[in-house]
Amino acid sequence: MKKSIFNKFSRWYKKYQVSKSPQMNLVWGYFLYTVAGFALLSIPLFHKVDITFVDNFFIATSAISTTGLVTISVFDSYNFFGQLIVMLLFQIGGIGYMTLTTYYLLFTTKRITHWHSRIIGAEFTMPNTIKINDFIKSAIVFTLVMEALGAIAFFIAFRQTGMEYLQAIWFSVFHSVSAFCTAGFGLFNHSFVGYSENVLINTIISILAIAGSLGFIVITDIWYRLAGKTNDISFTSKIITYGFLFLLTVGTLLLFATEPLIQRSGAAVMQSFFQAMTAMTTVGFNTISTGDLSLPTLLFVIFLMYIGASPSGTAGGLKITTLTAMLAILKSRLLGQKKITFFNRIIPFERLYVATSTFMLYTSIIFLFTFLLAYSEDFALPKILFEVASALGTVGLSTGITGELSTVGKLMVILLMFVGRVGVLTFGFALLERKSIDVPETIKDDLAV
């Protein structure tokens, strides 16, 4: 009887999924994972102390969205099994739940359905030079390899600092997964402030975060090039890489030259690089107290969080490709050009529609929730704006106000983190229940926004 009911529900759910748009499926899928994570984290068996339902819901959403904002200490509040649940949630959120499902299908049946392909296309905008099968395989393999290497490197680094053997094993695995998925979750109550001058730990985090945030498109592209399948990397990968390196360099130099807190440090260059890197990759770790940064630096970090990194990686934000498209529009209008180009490549109008829509919606959400939080919370405007940008960009950096938010404030930040993970445009399409959109799921070797 129970099996019959389960089979009926399973058939109904599959029909329900197929009847919905890819965007709605993404929203629904991440929502179900969030609810499942919330249910597990609410079990008292996994707690060290009493935790409210709102805080459990906040942590579950922050984990599945790979944000890293926390209202309570993960280490002090959850035991090993609770921490493991948190890690599994941001592992799923980092890779993408549909990526995991599709990989399972490839592993068991050697094929994927058109329905799965459409959802993958909605979650990751890819040039058609990259096959979905290759993309899925390279994403999973690259993730596991990088996280394993990161865990080994972290273990060596933590042991050098005198950390106990078993603790070093768990801390290494947890922080390696968190860094690669740019989740920002840590088992240290003050992030990596205590390791601000530890070159090895700073390097490990930076490599993992950059590898994850640049995205699986870039990695697959490079793999094609090394394997001899293509003679050059795609235009999208070039834009992502060049844009990321440019902003990271500018950010490092600006923080080094202007931030008094960094200038007083004995490792100013490394700290400048790390703060710029953590904002751009949205990894959310910090080696200096974010709340003590000067106002100009806070505003610049907000800008870096606002932009983010690659549209196919683990990072959040507006995305470098969207910024590139907006700059191309501005350049073409100022020069009076009829066609909109970037690096002598014409950007299709479909891509421009996506970029402008994303830019307008993303910016509007930041303004709206800054206004709402300024109304409900008693904090300075820069701190509220920083929190909103961090939540929507799934960054995880905070000036220290997250735990002091009211229940209403926490619920608003939860919504921001969720929307940031599924994507503002995807969330908008899902709300409108669009069965199809006028944007192709794959494009030629043009800018994939």
KEBAMAR-565161 format. One record per residue (C-alpha): residue in one letter; x, y, z; residue number from 1. Coordinates in steps of 0.5 Angstrom, whole numbers, always signed. Example, Ala and Ser with C-alpha at 12.3 -4.5 7.8 and 13.67 -1.06 7.14 Angstrom:
// KEBAMAR-565161
+--------+-------+-------+-------+-----+
: residu :    px :    py :    pz : num :
+--------+-------+-------+-------+-----+
:      a :   +25 :    -9 :   +16 :   1 :
:      s :   +27 :    -2 :   +14 :   2 :
+--------+-------+-------+-------+-----+
***
This chain:
// KEBAMAR-565161
+--------+-------+-------+-------+-----+
: residu :    px :    py :    pz : num :
+--------+-------+-------+-------+-----+
:      m :    +0 :    +0 :    +0 :   1 :
:      k :    +6 :    +5 :    +2 :   2 :
:      k :   +10 :    +3 :    -4 :   3 :
:      s :    +3 :    +4 :    -9 :   4 :
:      i :    +2 :   +11 :    -6 :   5 :
:      f :   +10 :   +13 :    -6 :   6 :
:      n :   +10 :   +11 :   -14 :   7 :
:      k :    +3 :   +15 :   -15 :   8 :
:      f :    +7 :   +21 :   -12 :   9 :
:      s :   +13 :   +20 :   -16 :  10 :
:      r :    +9 :   +19 :   -22 :  11 :
:      w :    +5 :   +26 :   -21 :  12 :
:      y :   +11 :   +29 :   -19 :  13 :
:      k :   +15 :   +28 :   -25 :  14 :
:      k :    +9 :   +30 :   -29 :  15 :
:      y :    +9 :   +37 :   -25 :  16 :
:      q :   +16 :   +38 :   -26 :  17 :
:      v :   +16 :   +37 :   -34 :  18 :
:      s :   +10 :   +42 :   -34 :  19 :
:      k :   +14 :   +47 :   -31 :  20 :
:      s :   +19 :   +52 :   -34 :  21 :
:      p :   +26 :   +50 :   -33 :  22 :
:      q :   +27 :   +56 :   -29 :  23 :
:      m :   +21 :   +54 :   -24 :  24 :
:      n :   +24 :   +47 :   -24 :  25 :
:      l :   +31 :   +51 :   -21 :  26 :
:      v :   +27 :   +55 :   -16 :  27 :
:      w :   +23 :   +49 :   -14 :  28 :
:      g :   +29 :   +44 :   -13 :  29 :
:      y :   +33 :   +49 :    -9 :  30 :
:      f :   +27 :   +51 :    -5 :  31 :
:      l :   +26 :   +43 :    -3 :  32 :
:      y :   +34 :   +42 :    -2 :  33 :
:      t :   +33 :   +48 :    +3 :  34 :
:      v :   +27 :   +46 :    +7 :  35 :
:      a :   +31 :   +39 :    +7 :  36 :
:      g :   +37 :   +42 :   +10 :  37 :
:      f :   +33 :   +46 :   +15 :  38 :
:      a :   +29 :   +40 :   +17 :  39 :
:      l :   +35 :   +36 :   +19 :  40 :
:      l :   +39 :   +42 :   +22 :  41 :
:      s :   +33 :   +43 :   +27 :  42 :
:      i :   +34 :   +36 :   +30 :  43 :
:      p :   +36 :   +37 :   +37 :  44 :
:      l :   +41 :   +31 :   +36 :  45 :
:      f :   +45 :   +35 :   +32 :  46 :
:      h :   +46 :   +41 :   +36 :  47 :
:      k :   +51 :   +43 :   +42 :  48 :
:      v :   +46 :   +49 :   +44 :  49 :
:      d :   +39 :   +51 :   +43 :  50 :
:      i :   +38 :   +54 :   +36 :  51 :
:      t :   +32 :   +58 :   +34 :  52 :
:      f :   +28 :   +55 :   +28 :  53 :
:      v :   +29 :   +62 :   +24 :  54 :
:      d :   +37 :   +61 :   +25 :  55 :
:      n :   +36 :   +54 :   +23 :  56 :
:      f :   +33 :   +56 :   +17 :  57 :
:      f :   +38 :   +62 :   +16 :  58 :
:      i :   +44 :   +57 :   +16 :  59 :
:      a :   +40 :   +52 :   +11 :  60 :
:      t :   +39 :   +58 :    +6 :  61 :
:      s :   +46 :   +61 :    +7 :  62 :
:      a :   +49 :   +54 :    +6 :  63 :
:      i :   +45 :   +52 :    +0 :  64 :
:      s :   +46 :   +59 :    -3 :  65 :
:      t :   +53 :   +58 :    -2 :  66 :
:      t :   +53 :   +65 :    +2 :  67 :
:      g :   +56 :   +64 :    +8 :  68 :
:      l :   +53 :   +69 :   +12 :  69 :
:      v :   +51 :   +66 :   +19 :  70 :
:      t :   +47 :   +69 :   +25 :  71 :
:      i :   +50 :   +64 :   +30 :  72 :
:      s :   +57 :   +60 :   +30 :  73 :
:      v :   +57 :   +54 :   +26 :  74 :
:      f :   +62 :   +51 :   +31 :  75 :
:      d :   +59 :   +53 :   +37 :  76 :
:      s :   +52 :   +51 :   +35 :  77 :
:      y :   +52 :   +44 :   +31 :  78 :
:      n :   +56 :   +38 :   +33 :  79 :
:      f :   +60 :   +34 :   +28 :  80 :
:      f :   +54 :   +31 :   +24 :  81 :
:      g :   +50 :   +38 :   +24 :  82 :
:      q :   +57 :   +41 :   +21 :  83 :
:      l :   +57 :   +35 :   +16 :  84 :
:      i :   +50 :   +37 :   +14 :  85 :
:      v :   +52 :   +44 :   +13 :  86 :
:      m :   +58 :   +42 :    +9 :  87 :
:      l :   +53 :   +37 :    +4 :  88 :
:      l :   +48 :   +43 :    +3 :  89 :
:      f :   +54 :   +48 :    +1 :  90 :
:      q :   +57 :   +42 :    -3 :  91 :
:      i :   +50 :   +41 :    -7 :  92 :
:      g :   +49 :   +49 :    -8 :  93 :
:      g :   +56 :   +50 :   -10 :  94 :
:      i :   +56 :   +45 :   -16 :  95 :
:      g :   +49 :   +46 :   -17 :  96 :
:      y :   +43 :   +40 :   -15 :  97 :
:      m :   +41 :   +39 :   -23 :  98 :
:      t :   +49 :   +38 :   -24 :  99 :
:      l :   +49 :   +32 :   -19 : 100 :
:      t :   +43 :   +29 :   -22 : 101 :
:      t :   +45 :   +30 :   -29 : 102 :
:      y :   +52 :   +27 :   -27 : 103 :
:      y :   +48 :   +21 :   -24 : 104 :
:      l :   +44 :   +20 :   -30 : 105 :
:      l :   +50 :   +20 :   -34 : 106 :
:      f :   +54 :   +15 :   -30 : 107 :
:      t :   +48 :   +10 :   -29 : 108 :
:      t :   +44 :   +11 :   -36 : 109 :
:      k :   +50 :   +14 :   -40 : 110 :
:      r :   +45 :   +19 :   -43 : 111 :
:      i :   +41 :   +25 :   -41 : 112 :
:      t :   +34 :   +27 :   -43 : 113 :
:      h :   +32 :   +33 :   -46 : 114 :
:      w :   +28 :   +36 :   -40 : 115 :
:      h :   +35 :   +35 :   -36 : 116 :
:      s :   +39 :   +39 :   -42 : 117 :
:      r :   +34 :   +45 :   -42 : 118 :
:      i :   +35 :   +46 :   -34 : 119 :
:      i :   +42 :   +45 :   -34 : 120 :
:      g :   +42 :   +51 :   -40 : 121 :
:      a :   +38 :   +55 :   -35 : 122 :
:      e :   +42 :   +54 :   -30 : 123 :
:      f :   +49 :   +55 :   -34 : 124 :
:      t :   +49 :   +59 :   -40 : 125 :
:      m :   +54 :   +56 :   -44 : 126 :
:      p :   +57 :   +57 :   -51 : 127 :
:      n :   +55 :   +51 :   -56 : 128 :
:      t :   +62 :   +50 :   -57 : 129 :
:      i :   +62 :   +46 :   -50 : 130 :
:      k :   +57 :   +40 :   -50 : 131 :
:      i :   +53 :   +39 :   -44 : 132 :
:      n :   +56 :   +32 :   -43 : 133 :
:      d :   +63 :   +34 :   -43 : 134 :
:      f :   +61 :   +40 :   -38 : 135 :
:      i :   +58 :   +36 :   -33 : 136 :
:      k :   +63 :   +31 :   -33 : 137 :
:      s :   +69 :   +36 :   -32 : 138 :
:      a :   +65 :   +40 :   -27 : 139 :
:      i :   +64 :   +34 :   -22 : 140 :
:      v :   +71 :   +31 :   -24 : 141 :
:      f :   +75 :   +38 :   -23 : 142 :
:      t :   +71 :   +39 :   -17 : 143 :
:      l :   +73 :   +33 :   -13 : 144 :
:      v :   +80 :   +33 :   -15 : 145 :
:      m :   +81 :   +41 :   -13 : 146 :
:      e :   +77 :   +39 :    -6 : 147 :
:      a :   +81 :   +33 :    -5 : 148 :
:      l :   +88 :   +37 :    -6 : 149 :
:      g :   +85 :   +43 :    -2 : 150 :
:      a :   +84 :   +38 :    +4 : 151 :
:      i :   +91 :   +35 :    +3 : 152 :
:      a :   +94 :   +42 :    +3 : 153 :
:      f :   +90 :   +45 :    +9 : 154 :
:      f :   +91 :   +39 :   +13 : 155 :
:      i :   +99 :   +40 :   +12 : 156 :
:      a :   +98 :   +48 :   +14 : 157 :
:      f :   +93 :   +46 :   +20 : 158 :
:      r :   +98 :   +41 :   +23 : 159 :
:      q :  +104 :   +46 :   +22 : 160 :
:      t :  +100 :   +51 :   +26 : 161 :
:      g :   +99 :   +46 :   +32 : 162 :
:      m :   +92 :   +43 :   +31 : 163 :
:      e :   +90 :   +37 :   +33 : 164 :
:      y :   +91 :   +31 :   +28 : 165 :
:      l :   +83 :   +29 :   +28 : 166 :
:      q :   +81 :   +36 :   +28 : 167 :
:      a :   +86 :   +38 :   +23 : 168 :
:      i :   +83 :   +33 :   +18 : 169 :
:      w :   +75 :   +35 :   +19 : 170 :
:      f :   +77 :   +42 :   +19 : 171 :
:      s :   +81 :   +41 :   +12 : 172 :
:      v :   +76 :   +38 :    +9 : 173 :
:      f :   +70 :   +43 :   +11 : 174 :
:      h :   +74 :   +49 :    +9 : 175 :
:      s :   +77 :   +46 :    +3 : 176 :
:      v :   +70 :   +44 :    +0 : 177 :
:      s :   +67 :   +51 :    +3 : 178 :
:      a :   +73 :   +55 :    -1 : 179 :
:      f :   +72 :   +52 :    -7 : 180 :
:      c :   +64 :   +52 :    -7 : 181 :
:      t :   +66 :   +60 :    -5 : 182 :
:      a :   +61 :   +58 :    +1 : 183 :
:      g :   +64 :   +62 :    +6 : 184 :
:      f :   +63 :   +58 :   +12 : 185 :
:      g :   +68 :   +57 :   +17 : 186 :
:      l :   +69 :   +53 :   +23 : 187 :
:      f :   +73 :   +59 :   +26 : 188 :
:      n :   +69 :   +64 :   +30 : 189 :
:      h :   +73 :   +70 :   +26 : 190 :
:      s :   +74 :   +67 :   +20 : 191 :
:      f :   +81 :   +67 :   +18 : 192 :
:      v :   +83 :   +73 :   +22 : 193 :
:      g :   +88 :   +69 :   +26 : 194 :
:      y :   +91 :   +67 :   +20 : 195 :
:      s :   +92 :   +74 :   +16 : 196 :
:      e :  +100 :   +73 :   +16 : 197 :
:      n :  +100 :   +65 :   +14 : 198 :
:      v :  +102 :   +65 :    +7 : 199 :
:      l :  +100 :   +58 :    +6 : 200 :
:      i :   +93 :   +58 :    +8 : 201 :
:      n :   +92 :   +65 :    +4 : 202 :
:      t :   +95 :   +61 :    -2 : 203 :
:      i :   +90 :   +55 :    -1 : 204 :
:      i :   +84 :   +59 :    +0 : 205 :
:      s :   +86 :   +64 :    -6 : 206 :
:      i :   +87 :   +58 :   -11 : 207 :
:      l :   +81 :   +54 :    -9 : 208 :
:      a :   +76 :   +60 :    -9 : 209 :
:      i :   +79 :   +63 :   -16 : 210 :
:      a :   +78 :   +56 :   -19 : 211 :
:      g :   +71 :   +55 :   -17 : 212 :
:      s :   +69 :   +62 :   -18 : 213 :
:      l :   +72 :   +62 :   -25 : 214 :
:      g :   +67 :   +57 :   -27 : 215 :
:      f :   +66 :   +50 :   -30 : 216 :
:      i :   +66 :   +54 :   -37 : 217 :
:      v :   +73 :   +56 :   -37 : 218 :
:      i :   +76 :   +50 :   -34 : 219 :
:      t :   +72 :   +46 :   -40 : 220 :
:      d :   +75 :   +51 :   -45 : 221 :
:      i :   +82 :   +50 :   -42 : 222 :
:      w :   +81 :   +42 :   -42 : 223 :
:      y :   +79 :   +42 :   -49 : 224 :
:      r :   +85 :   +47 :   -51 : 225 :
:      l :   +90 :   +42 :   -48 : 226 :
:      a :   +86 :   +36 :   -50 : 227 :
:      g :   +87 :   +39 :   -58 : 228 :
:      k :   +79 :   +39 :   -59 : 229 :
:      t :   +80 :   +46 :   -60 : 230 :
:      n :   +85 :   +51 :   -63 : 231 :
:      d :   +83 :   +57 :   -58 : 232 :
:      i :   +79 :   +58 :   -52 : 233 :
:      s :   +72 :   +61 :   -53 : 234 :
:      f :   +71 :   +69 :   -53 : 235 :
:      t :   +67 :   +68 :   -46 : 236 :
:      s :   +73 :   +65 :   -43 : 237 :
:      k :   +77 :   +70 :   -45 : 238 :
:      i :   +72 :   +76 :   -43 : 239 :
:      i :   +72 :   +72 :   -36 : 240 :
:      t :   +79 :   +71 :   -35 : 241 :
:      y :   +81 :   +78 :   -37 : 242 :
:      g :   +76 :   +82 :   -33 : 243 :
:      f :   +77 :   +78 :   -27 : 244 :
:      l :   +85 :   +79 :   -27 : 245 :
:      f :   +84 :   +86 :   -29 : 246 :
:      l :   +79 :   +88 :   -23 : 247 :
:      l :   +83 :   +83 :   -18 : 248 :
:      t :   +89 :   +87 :   -20 : 249 :
:      v :   +86 :   +94 :   -19 : 250 :
:      g :   +82 :   +92 :   -13 : 251 :
:      t :   +89 :   +90 :   -10 : 252 :
:      l :   +92 :   +96 :   -11 : 253 :
:      l :   +87 :  +100 :    -9 : 254 :
:      l :   +86 :   +97 :    -2 : 255 :
:      f :   +94 :   +97 :    -1 : 256 :
:      a :   +94 :  +104 :    -3 : 257 :
:      t :   +88 :  +107 :    +1 : 258 :
:      e :   +86 :  +102 :    +7 : 259 :
:      p :   +89 :  +105 :   +13 : 260 :
:      l :   +88 :   +98 :   +17 : 261 :
:      i :   +92 :   +94 :   +12 : 262 :
:      q :   +97 :   +99 :   +11 : 263 :
:      r :   +99 :   +98 :   +19 : 264 :
:      s :   +99 :   +91 :   +17 : 265 :
:      g :  +106 :   +87 :   +17 : 266 :
:      a :  +103 :   +83 :   +11 : 267 :
:      a :   +99 :   +89 :    +7 : 268 :
:      v :  +100 :   +86 :    +0 : 269 :
:      m :   +97 :   +79 :    +2 : 270 :
:      q :   +92 :   +82 :    +6 : 271 :
:      s :   +90 :   +87 :    +0 : 272 :
:      f :   +90 :   +81 :    -5 : 273 :
:      f :   +86 :   +77 :    +0 : 274 :
:      q :   +80 :   +82 :    +1 : 275 :
:      a :   +80 :   +84 :    -6 : 276 :
:      m :   +80 :   +76 :    -8 : 277 :
:      t :   +75 :   +74 :    -3 : 278 :
:      a :   +70 :   +80 :    -5 : 279 :
:      m :   +70 :   +78 :   -13 : 280 :
:      t :   +70 :   +70 :   -12 : 281 :
:      t :   +65 :   +71 :    -7 : 282 :
:      v :   +68 :   +66 :    -2 : 283 :
:      g :   +66 :   +70 :    +4 : 284 :
:      f :   +73 :   +69 :    +8 : 285 :
:      n :   +76 :   +75 :   +11 : 286 :
:      t :   +83 :   +76 :   +14 : 287 :
:      i :   +82 :   +83 :   +17 : 288 :
:      s :   +76 :   +85 :   +21 : 289 :
:      t :   +71 :   +87 :   +15 : 290 :
:      g :   +67 :   +92 :   +20 : 291 :
:      d :   +73 :   +96 :   +22 : 292 :
:      l :   +75 :   +98 :   +14 : 293 :
:      s :   +74 :  +105 :   +12 : 294 :
:      l :   +68 :  +107 :    +9 : 295 :
:      p :   +71 :  +108 :    +2 : 296 :
:      t :   +74 :  +101 :    +2 : 297 :
:      l :   +67 :   +98 :    +4 : 298 :
:      l :   +64 :  +102 :    -2 : 299 :
:      f :   +69 :   +99 :    -6 : 300 :
:      v :   +68 :   +92 :    -3 : 301 :
:      i :   +61 :   +93 :    -5 : 302 :
:      f :   +63 :   +94 :   -12 : 303 :
:      l :   +67 :   +88 :   -12 : 304 :
:      m :   +61 :   +84 :    -9 : 305 :
:      y :   +56 :   +87 :   -14 : 306 :
:      i :   +60 :   +85 :   -20 : 307 :
:      g :   +62 :   +78 :   -18 : 308 :
:      a :   +66 :   +73 :   -23 : 309 :
:      s :   +64 :   +68 :   -28 : 310 :
:      p :   +56 :   +66 :   -30 : 311 :
:      s :   +58 :   +58 :   -30 : 312 :
:      g :   +62 :   +58 :   -23 : 313 :
:      t :   +61 :   +58 :   -16 : 314 :
:      a :   +61 :   +65 :   -15 : 315 :
:      g :   +55 :   +70 :   -14 : 316 :
:      g :   +54 :   +77 :   -16 : 317 :
:      l :   +52 :   +81 :   -23 : 318 :
:      k :   +57 :   +77 :   -27 : 319 :
:      i :   +63 :   +80 :   -31 : 320 :
:      t :   +60 :   +78 :   -37 : 321 :
:      t :   +54 :   +82 :   -35 : 322 :
:      l :   +58 :   +88 :   -34 : 323 :
:      t :   +62 :   +87 :   -40 : 324 :
:      a :   +56 :   +87 :   -44 : 325 :
:      m :   +54 :   +94 :   -41 : 326 :
:      l :   +60 :   +97 :   -42 : 327 :
:      a :   +60 :   +95 :   -49 : 328 :
:      i :   +53 :   +98 :   -50 : 329 :
:      l :   +56 :  +105 :   -47 : 330 :
:      k :   +62 :  +105 :   -51 : 331 :
:      s :   +57 :  +104 :   -58 : 332 :
:      r :   +52 :  +109 :   -56 : 333 :
:      l :   +58 :  +114 :   -54 : 334 :
:      l :   +61 :  +113 :   -61 : 335 :
:      g :   +55 :  +113 :   -65 : 336 :
:      q :   +56 :  +105 :   -67 : 337 :
:      k :   +50 :  +102 :   -70 : 338 :
:      k :   +52 :   +95 :   -68 : 339 :
:      i :   +55 :   +93 :   -61 : 340 :
:      t :   +61 :   +90 :   -60 : 341 :
:      f :   +67 :   +88 :   -55 : 342 :
:      f :   +74 :   +87 :   -57 : 343 :
:      n :   +71 :   +87 :   -64 : 344 :
:      r :   +66 :   +82 :   -63 : 345 :
:      i :   +59 :   +83 :   -64 : 346 :
:      i :   +55 :   +82 :   -58 : 347 :
:      p :   +48 :   +79 :   -60 : 348 :
:      f :   +42 :   +83 :   -58 : 349 :
:      e :   +39 :   +77 :   -54 : 350 :
:      r :   +45 :   +77 :   -50 : 351 :
:      l :   +44 :   +84 :   -49 : 352 :
:      y :   +37 :   +83 :   -47 : 353 :
:      v :   +39 :   +79 :   -42 : 354 :
:      a :   +45 :   +83 :   -39 : 355 :
:      t :   +40 :   +89 :   -39 : 356 :
:      s :   +35 :   +86 :   -35 : 357 :
:      t :   +39 :   +83 :   -30 : 358 :
:      f :   +43 :   +89 :   -29 : 359 :
:      m :   +36 :   +93 :   -28 : 360 :
:      l :   +33 :   +87 :   -24 : 361 :
:      y :   +39 :   +86 :   -20 : 362 :
:      t :   +40 :   +93 :   -18 : 363 :
:      s :   +33 :   +95 :   -16 : 364 :
:      i :   +33 :   +89 :   -11 : 365 :
:      i :   +39 :   +92 :    -8 : 366 :
:      f :   +36 :   +98 :    -7 : 367 :
:      l :   +29 :   +96 :    -5 : 368 :
:      f :   +32 :   +91 :    +0 : 369 :
:      t :   +37 :   +96 :    +3 : 370 :
:      f :   +31 :  +101 :    +4 : 371 :
:      l :   +27 :   +95 :    +7 : 372 :
:      l :   +32 :   +94 :   +12 : 373 :
:      a :   +34 :  +101 :   +13 : 374 :
:      y :   +26 :  +101 :   +15 : 375 :
:      s :   +26 :   +95 :   +20 : 376 :
:      e :   +33 :   +95 :   +23 : 377 :
:      d :   +37 :  +100 :   +27 : 378 :
:      f :   +44 :  +100 :   +23 : 379 :
:      a :   +48 :  +105 :   +19 : 380 :
:      l :   +46 :  +105 :   +12 : 381 :
:      p :   +53 :  +103 :    +9 : 382 :
:      k :   +53 :   +97 :   +14 : 383 :
:      i :   +46 :   +95 :   +11 : 384 :
:      l :   +48 :   +96 :    +4 : 385 :
:      f :   +54 :   +92 :    +5 : 386 :
:      e :   +49 :   +86 :    +8 : 387 :
:      v :   +45 :   +87 :    +2 : 388 :
:      a :   +50 :   +86 :    -3 : 389 :
:      s :   +53 :   +81 :    +1 : 390 :
:      a :   +47 :   +77 :    +1 : 391 :
:      l :   +45 :   +78 :    -6 : 392 :
:      g :   +52 :   +77 :    -9 : 393 :
:      t :   +52 :   +70 :    -4 : 394 :
:      v :   +59 :   +73 :    -1 : 395 :
:      g :   +58 :   +72 :    +6 : 396 :
:      l :   +62 :   +78 :    +8 : 397 :
:      s :   +59 :   +82 :   +14 : 398 :
:      t :   +61 :   +88 :   +18 : 399 :
:      g :   +58 :   +84 :   +24 : 400 :
:      i :   +51 :   +86 :   +24 : 401 :
:      t :   +48 :   +79 :   +21 : 402 :
:      g :   +47 :   +76 :   +28 : 403 :
:      e :   +44 :   +82 :   +31 : 404 :
:      l :   +38 :   +83 :   +25 : 405 :
:      s :   +31 :   +82 :   +28 : 406 :
:      t :   +27 :   +76 :   +25 : 407 :
:      v :   +24 :   +80 :   +20 : 408 :
:      g :   +31 :   +83 :   +18 : 409 :
:      k :   +33 :   +75 :   +18 : 410 :
:      l :   +28 :   +73 :   +13 : 411 :
:      m :   +29 :   +79 :    +8 : 412 :
:      v :   +36 :   +77 :    +8 : 413 :
:      i :   +34 :   +69 :    +7 : 414 :
:      l :   +30 :   +71 :    +1 : 415 :
:      l :   +36 :   +75 :    -2 : 416 :
:      m :   +41 :   +69 :    -1 : 417 :
:      f :   +36 :   +65 :    -4 : 418 :
:      v :   +34 :   +69 :   -10 : 419 :
:      g :   +42 :   +71 :   -11 : 420 :
:      r :   +43 :   +63 :   -11 : 421 :
:      v :   +38 :   +61 :   -17 : 422 :
:      g :   +39 :   +68 :   -20 : 423 :
:      v :   +35 :   +74 :   -21 : 424 :
:      l :   +33 :   +73 :   -28 : 425 :
:      t :   +31 :   +66 :   -27 : 426 :
:      f :   +27 :   +68 :   -20 : 427 :
:      g :   +24 :   +73 :   -24 : 428 :
:      f :   +22 :   +68 :   -30 : 429 :
:      a :   +20 :   +63 :   -25 : 430 :
:      l :   +15 :   +68 :   -22 : 431 :
:      l :   +12 :   +70 :   -28 : 432 :
:      e :   +11 :   +62 :   -30 : 433 :
:      r :   +14 :   +63 :   -37 : 434 :
:      k :   +14 :   +56 :   -41 : 435 :
:      s :   +20 :   +59 :   -46 : 436 :
:      i :   +24 :   +65 :   -46 : 437 :
:      d :   +27 :   +69 :   -52 : 438 :
:      v :   +34 :   +67 :   -50 : 439 :
:      p :   +37 :   +61 :   -53 : 440 :
:      e :   +40 :   +56 :   -48 : 441 :
:      t :   +46 :   +56 :   -52 : 442 :
:      i :   +50 :   +61 :   -57 : 443 :
:      k :   +55 :   +61 :   -61 : 444 :
:      d :   +62 :   +63 :   -59 : 445 :
:      d :   +59 :   +70 :   -57 : 446 :
:      l :   +59 :   +73 :   -50 : 447 :
:      a :   +55 :   +68 :   -45 : 448 :
:      v :   +52 :   +73 :   -40 : 449 :
+--------+-------+-------+-------+-----+
***
